[in-house]
Amino acid sequence: MSCIKTTLIFGLLSFLICSCEWRQGSEKWFSATPQSEITSYYTGVCQEFGFQVGTSAMAECIRTQINQQKEEHPSKR
């Protein structure tokens, strides 16, 4: 019984800790993350779409992805 109780408590605490994490694209993530890291993250996203690094199409993809993410999670000002 003690093992089950310990496992449940550990699971609940793990869930609570993970739910407090700043997720990529969240308002907190955008406000706390350096621009270079944001650009790097979305560069990877756009590379998965097939865009080549250093092209104007990549830059446009990054801008589009950032804007879409910000529209999905508008600021609560």
ChimeraX attribute file (.defattr): number of C-alpha atoms within 10 A of each C-alpha:
attribute: neighborCount
match mode: 1-to-1
recipient: residues
	/A:1	6
	/A:2	7
	/A:3	8
	/A:4	9
	/A:5	10
	/A:6	11
	/A:7	12
	/A:8	12
	/A:9	12
	/A:10	12
	/A:11	12
	/A:12	12
	/A:13	12
	/A:14	11
	/A:15	11
	/A:16	11
	/A:17	10
	/A:18	11
	/A:19	10
	/A:20	8
	/A:21	10
	/A:22	14
	/A:23	12
	/A:24	14
	/A:25	20
	/A:26	15
	/A:27	17
	/A:28	14
	/A:29	14
	/A:30	18
	/A:31	10
	/A:32	9
	/A:33	12
	/A:34	11
	/A:35	11
	/A:36	8
	/A:37	11
	/A:38	16
	/A:39	15
	/A:40	13
	/A:41	14
	/A:42	21
	/A:43	22
	/A:44	14
	/A:45	15
	/A:46	21
	/A:47	14
	/A:48	10
	/A:49	11
	/A:50	10
	/A:51	19
	/A:52	14
	/A:53	13
	/A:54	9
	/A:55	10
	/A:56	11
	/A:57	13
	/A:58	19
	/A:59	18
	/A:60	13
	/A:61	19
	/A:62	23
	/A:63	15
	/A:64	14
	/A:65	17
	/A:66	17
	/A:67	13
	/A:68	12
	/A:69	16
	/A:70	15
	/A:71	10
	/A:72	12
	/A:73	13
	/A:74	10
	/A:75	10
	/A:76	5
	/A:77	3
